[in-house]
Amino acid sequence: MELCIQNLSKSYQGKSVLSSLNLTFQGGDVVGLLGKNGAGKSTLINCLIDLVAPDAGQFIFNGQVLTGDRLAFKKVLGILSDVIPPIPEFTGTDYLRFIGLVHKIDAVTFQKRSKELTDFFFDDTNMFNKTISQYSTGMIKKIGLCGAILNVPSMLILDEPFAGLDPVAVKQVIAFLQMYRRPDRIILIASHDLNYVEEVANRILVLDDAKIKFDGELTDFTAQGTKVISEALFDFLAPRKKVMTFDWI
Ligand SMILES: Nc1ncnc2c1ncn2[C@@H]1O[C@H](COP(=O)(O)OP(=O)(O)OP(=O)(O)O)[C@@H](O)[C@H]1O
């Protein structure tokens, strides 16, 4: 399992968000994608999952350049992103059934996977008969995660998976990801929840000024654990010092 991103560029209204990025993801990678608000993390993900057309660049999946509908790649993809939320008019059960149909998962396999996933992530299974429009933020995230995993994706992409989850749910997601990572799977997690990222990632990517500022092992990023991850990120991003001039406070 290998995905190469070559010379990926994207601008919005003349402002470069991604500038000639080159990256390779390999099986076993659990990547924490970090960066400030507006750094381009979601744009990178959206280009990767074919929601946003890049200005330039190509994706090479297992040696094949992805073109057209990229179906071979999408079949092995699992995505959790607020940009494509679970359909609010569906019940949780219907939503998972819909995902199962999209991936042509047979009925017996579907029953087993959906039951085991929902039993793991949810306490109150009565909710599955209610429409997703009645779910809380965390419940929407969890049903979205169940949907993302249903096809047992080789590439699992999670955009802000921890945002809106209570601490118990976060623990469940982390435990699940620790179970899910394998030498033949890639997990890409864009998140600001650095301590949670640290519990699952083995590789860190930092995006800043449309470029990759850091790409390496988590242990190198934190200088063999001598820095906490937030401090390490702070060092890379070196934010401008702003002078406080609130004379009205
Ligand atoms: N559809 C769009 N039209 C115009 N500009 C956009 C669009 N989508 C994103 N941008 C701009 O691209 C830049 C990167 O946005 P993006 O959402 O990728 O950042 P991010 O790193 O995911 O941020 P955050 O951490 O806040 O989620 C921002 O300046 C944003 O305003």
The ligand as a Tripos MOL2 file, in Angstrom:
@<TRIPOS>MOLECULE
LIG
   31    33     1     0     0
SMALL
NO_CHARGES

@<TRIPOS>ATOM
      1 N1        -13.7470   26.8970   -0.9150 N.pl3     1 LIG1
      2 C1        -12.8630   27.7990   -0.5900 C.ar      1 LIG1
      3 N2        -12.8420   29.0250   -1.1520 N.ar      1 LIG1
      4 C2        -11.9150   29.9400   -0.8390 C.ar      1 LIG1
      5 N3        -10.9360   29.7420    0.0670 N.ar      1 LIG1
      6 C3        -10.8970   28.5520    0.6730 C.ar      1 LIG1
      7 C4        -11.8350   27.5220    0.3960 C.ar      1 LIG1
      8 N4        -11.5420   26.4400    1.1500 N.ar      1 LIG1
      9 C5        -10.4680   26.7890    1.8870 C.ar      1 LIG1
     10 N5        -10.0780   28.0350    1.5990 N.ar      1 LIG1
     11 C6         -8.9320   28.7610    2.1700 C.3       1 LIG1
     12 O1         -7.8220   27.8930    2.1090 O.3       1 LIG1
     13 C7         -7.0230   28.0260    3.2750 C.3       1 LIG1
     14 C8         -6.8210   26.6700    3.9090 C.3       1 LIG1
     15 O2         -8.0520   26.2320    4.4450 O.3       1 LIG1
     16 P1         -8.2020   24.7900    5.1040 P.3       1 LIG1
     17 O3         -9.6260   24.6180    5.4710 O.co2     1 LIG1
     18 O4         -7.5930   23.7860    4.2030 O.co2     1 LIG1
     19 O5         -7.2680   24.9510    6.3820 O.3       1 LIG1
     20 P2         -7.1200   23.9970    7.6450 P.3       1 LIG1
     21 O6         -5.6640   23.8160    7.8720 O.co2     1 LIG1
     22 O7         -7.9230   22.7610    7.4780 O.co2     1 LIG1
     23 O8         -7.7160   24.9240    8.7740 O.3       1 LIG1
     24 P3         -8.4540   24.6030   10.1870 P.3       1 LIG1
     25 O9         -7.3830   24.1010   11.1130 O.co2     1 LIG1
     26 O10        -8.9680   25.9370   10.6010 O.co2     1 LIG1
     27 O11        -9.5280   23.5900    9.9140 O.co2     1 LIG1
     28 C9         -7.7050   29.0600    4.1600 C.3       1 LIG1
     29 O12        -7.1040   30.3110    3.9400 O.3       1 LIG1
     30 C10        -9.1200   29.0680    3.6500 C.3       1 LIG1
     31 O13        -9.7260   30.3200    3.8210 O.3       1 LIG1
@<TRIPOS>BOND
     1     1     2 1
     2     2     3 ar
     3     2     7 ar
     4     3     4 ar
     5     4     5 ar
     6     5     6 ar
     7     6     7 ar
     8     6    10 ar
     9     7     8 ar
    10     8     9 ar
    11     9    10 ar
    12    10    11 1
    13    11    12 1
    14    11    30 1
    15    12    13 1
    16    13    14 1
    17    13    28 1
    18    14    15 1
    19    15    16 1
    20    16    17 2
    21    16    18 1
    22    16    19 1
    23    19    20 1
    24    20    21 2
    25    20    22 1
    26    20    23 1
    27    23    24 1
    28    24    25 2
    29    24    26 1
    30    24    27 1
    31    28    29 1
    32    28    30 1
    33    30    31 1
@<TRIPOS>SUBSTRUCTURE
     1 LIG1         1 GROUP 0 **** ****
